[in-house]
Amino acid sequence: MEEFHISRIHTPQGIYRVSGYLSLISNKVEATSLEVMGTDGWVQLAIERSQPLISELTPILLSHFRDDSV
């Protein structure tokens, strides 16, 4: 798996900053850090409580990296 860091990604769920590990071959994302843009700046989210959100964001993140690799 390859390490990644996205400093800002706009999604239907909000604006996020995400770091972790990615495998485009197996379509897998392991987030190690997840922050959402709040009204006062970035808010750190607990990874262990954010698994449903990470699952929702996974197709968007995979698409982001596939678009960047073209």
C-alpha positions in Angstrom: 0.0 0.0 0.0 1.1 3.5 -0.7 1.1 6.4 1.8 -1.1 9.4 0.8 -2.0 12.9 2.1 -4.8 15.0 0.7 -4.7 18.5 2.1 -8.3 19.4 1.0 -10.9 17.4 -0.8 -14.5 18.6 -1.5 -17.1 15.9 -1.2 -20.9 15.8 -0.9 -20.4 15.0 2.8 -18.1 18.1 3.4 -14.6 19.3 3.0 -11.9 16.9 4.4 -8.2 16.5 5.0 -7.2 12.9 4.9 -4.0 10.9 5.3 -3.4 7.1 5.2 -2.6 4.3 3.0 -4.0 3.4 -0.4 -4.1 0.5 -2.8 -5.7 1.2 -6.2 -5.2 -2.4 -7.2 -7.4 -3.7 -4.3 -9.5 -0.5 -4.1 -8.6 -0.2 -0.4 -8.2 3.0 1.7 -6.9 2.9 5.3 -7.2 6.4 6.8 -4.8 7.2 9.6 -6.0 10.8 10.0 -9.3 12.4 9.1 -10.2 16.1 9.6 -13.4 17.9 8.5 -13.6 21.7 7.8 -15.7 23.2 10.6 -16.8 26.8 11.0 -13.6 27.5 13.0 -11.1 25.5 11.0 -10.1 21.8 10.8 -11.7 19.4 13.3 -9.9 16.1 14.0 -12.2 13.1 13.8 -11.7 9.9 15.7 -10.7 7.2 13.1 -12.3 4.4 15.1 -15.7 6.2 15.2 -15.5 7.4 11.6 -15.4 4.0 9.8 -18.9 4.5 8.2 -17.8 7.9 6.9 -14.5 6.5 5.6 -16.5 3.8 3.8 -18.6 6.6 2.2 -15.5 8.6 1.2 -13.5 5.6 -0.2 -15.0 5.7 -3.7 -14.4 9.5 -3.9 -10.8 9.1 -2.7 -10.1 6.3 -5.1 -11.5 8.4 -7.9 -9.4 11.3 -6.8 -6.2 9.3 -7.2 -7.2 7.7 -10.5 -8.0 11.1 -11.9 -4.6 12.4 -10.7 -2.7 9.5 -12.3 -3.9 10.3 -15.8 
